[in-house]
Amino acid sequence: MTSRFLERVLKRNSYLNSYLSRLFTSEPNAGEIRIKEKLSSKFPAATSIQVEDISGGCGSMYQIYVESTDFKGLNTVKQHQLITKALQEEIKSMHGLRITTSLPKS
């Protein structure tokens, strides 16, 4: 494939362009930073918070992982409800959200 061909494909397909640019960068985008800050303030005891924009960079779908003692004694549904409640304003503009929660290993 020539670089000219790739340029034409990327110009025509902005989603692919956005996806490829996110694939090759490790810098968090503004949405990831905002969500992580919100979760950090809501779950100060969290030992790990990871947020990843899995929409290709447009901010419509996120994958979230939170490890915190705040989840002790709660089933998975209740844990996820705490996350969605903390992000209720942000969720209004999202297409989807993948949530994974866990307790820190002793």
C-alpha positions as CSV (number, residue, x, y, z in Angstrom):
1,M,0.0,0.0,0.0
2,T,1.2,3.5,-0.8
3,S,1.1,6.3,1.7
4,R,-1.1,8.2,-0.8
5,F,-3.7,5.4,-0.6
6,L,-3.6,5.5,3.2
7,E,-4.1,9.2,3.2
8,R,-7.2,8.9,1.1
9,V,-8.6,6.2,3.2
10,L,-8.0,8.1,6.4
11,K,-9.5,11.3,5.0
12,R,-12.7,9.5,4.1
13,N,-13.1,7.6,7.3
14,S,-12.7,9.9,10.3
15,Y,-13.7,7.1,12.7
16,L,-10.8,4.9,11.5
17,N,-8.5,7.9,11.7
18,S,-9.5,8.6,15.3
19,Y,-9.2,4.9,16.2
20,L,-5.7,4.6,14.7
21,S,-4.5,7.8,16.4
22,R,-5.7,6.5,19.8
23,L,-4.1,3.2,19.1
24,F,-0.6,4.7,18.8
25,T,-0.8,7.2,21.7
26,S,-0.5,6.5,25.4
27,E,-1.5,10.0,26.5
28,P,-4.9,10.1,28.2
29,N,-7.5,12.3,26.5
30,A,-9.5,15.0,28.3
31,G,-12.5,12.7,28.9
32,E,-10.4,10.0,30.5
33,I,-8.7,12.6,32.7
34,R,-12.1,14.1,33.8
35,I,-13.6,10.7,34.6
36,K,-10.5,9.5,36.5
37,E,-10.5,12.8,38.6
38,K,-14.2,12.4,39.4
39,L,-13.8,8.7,40.4
40,S,-10.7,9.6,42.5
41,S,-12.6,12.2,44.5
42,K,-15.6,9.8,45.0
43,F,-13.4,6.8,45.9
44,P,-10.4,8.2,47.8
45,A,-9.6,4.8,49.2
46,A,-9.2,3.3,45.7
47,T,-5.9,1.5,45.1
48,S,-6.4,1.6,41.3
49,I,-8.5,3.6,38.9
50,Q,-8.1,3.0,35.2
51,V,-10.1,4.8,32.5
52,E,-9.8,4.1,28.8
53,D,-11.7,5.7,25.9
54,I,-12.6,2.7,23.8
55,S,-14.6,4.6,21.2
56,G,-11.7,5.5,19.1
57,G,-11.1,8.8,20.8
58,C,-14.5,10.5,20.4
59,G,-15.5,10.0,24.0
60,S,-18.7,8.0,23.5
61,M,-17.6,4.7,25.1
62,Y,-15.3,4.1,28.1
63,Q,-13.9,1.1,29.9
64,I,-13.5,1.7,33.7
65,Y,-11.7,-0.3,36.3
66,V,-11.9,0.6,40.0
67,E,-10.2,-1.3,42.9
68,S,-11.4,-0.1,46.3
69,T,-12.2,-1.2,49.8
70,D,-15.4,0.9,49.4
71,F,-16.9,-2.2,47.6
72,K,-16.4,-4.5,50.6
73,G,-19.6,-6.4,51.4
74,L,-21.4,-5.2,48.2
75,N,-22.4,-7.4,45.3
76,T,-21.2,-6.5,41.8
77,V,-24.5,-4.7,40.9
78,K,-24.2,-2.4,43.9
79,Q,-20.5,-1.7,43.1
80,H,-21.4,-0.7,39.6
81,Q,-24.3,1.4,40.8
82,L,-21.8,3.4,42.9
83,I,-19.7,4.0,39.8
84,T,-22.7,5.0,37.6
85,K,-24.0,7.3,40.4
86,A,-20.6,9.1,40.6
87,L,-20.6,9.6,36.8
88,Q,-24.3,10.3,36.3
89,E,-23.6,13.6,34.5
90,E,-20.9,12.2,32.2
91,I,-23.0,9.2,31.3
92,K,-25.7,11.4,29.8
93,S,-23.4,12.0,26.8
94,M,-22.0,8.5,26.5
95,H,-23.0,5.7,24.2
96,G,-21.8,3.0,26.5
97,L,-19.7,2.1,29.6
98,R,-17.9,-1.0,30.6
99,I,-17.3,-1.2,34.4
100,T,-15.1,-3.6,36.3
101,T,-14.7,-3.4,40.0
102,S,-12.8,-5.3,42.6
103,L,-11.5,-5.3,46.1
104,P,-7.8,-4.9,46.8
105,K,-6.0,-8.2,47.4
106,S,-5.0,-8.6,51.0
